[in-house]
């Protein structure tokens, strides 16, 4: 077996081991990855308490984490208030939705001659399949204990990642050869820059999307416009699917009131405009300015992560791929894969650069 085959087999073995580990260990890995991203985001605040206010390191880390938890609790409190107000009006919304559902059934019966019982049986079958399914959306909803465990573990992991930051960096310098320390330094600084820029950009995008959706829905007179806008901003953390789910929620609320066809069309127009601005302005300039991942790889990675892990995996897909690209770009053996993940598309390709088999490394012993 030649050296090229050995290298290829080694790469495939590593990829297989990584995929297997992610599939079987994601309940353990997901909280750690979320804590890693949060620790990178909070690191400047810890440095501020350390350097500017002269806090001891443990106190600086603890204070930073308490502030982050308070901000998170405040956001959850605001969302819970909106949800409670929305829940109180669910019976009224359900009443109007049932009316629209019966009108739709009558239209299907008149147009396609499909009886009411047959329609109801079909809807019950679809509902049962959705409840019993293990798809990307149903999976995380069926594991409340895993979600609760993640909520508890993320702050704990974040605390220790910030507390033992210097220990981890020292460990990396010990397992990497001295001649590669400059490359290690570049990787660490680039990963911090990419992840911090991505998360901050994502939060800014979330706030802008929530504001635009809330404003648009208030203009056309949709109830719970602020609640739907906040939900749209949060769901937009899940690329591609989030804005669609928010639009369906908004249409359900609109149908749950005395809305006319023009109002429903206005809702669709609002979300279409928001999605256009988000996809063509916010994501390229605010979110993806540092994460240089091409769209094909991004969509494929998001779908695969969603299939393996669920919605959390869809959120983690892009930052994980960004970190992977930073590492690949600085390792000669993996540099072609880093190039493939990137978005630098050559205008043309010179086929004369391809070598004939007798000059290829494949034939070399």
Secondary structure, DSSP 8 states (H G I E B T S, - for coil): --HHHHHHHHHHHHHHHHHHHHHHHHHHHHHHHHHHHHHHHHHHHHHIIIIIS---HHHHHHHHHHHHHHHHHHHHHHHHHHHHHHHHTHHHHHHHHHHHHHHHHHHHHHHH---HHHHHHHHHHHHHHHHH---HHHHHHT-HHHHHHHHHHHHHHHHHHHHTHHHHHHHHHHHS-GGGHHHHHHHHHHHHHHHHHHHHHHHHHHHHHHHHHHHHHHHHT-TTHHHHHHHHHHHTTSTTHHHHHHHHHHHHHHHTTT--HHHHHHHHHHHHHHHHHIIIIIIIIIITTT----HHHHHHHHHHHHHHT-HHHHHHHHHHHHHHHHHHHTSGGGHHHHHHHS----S---GGGS--GGGSGGG--
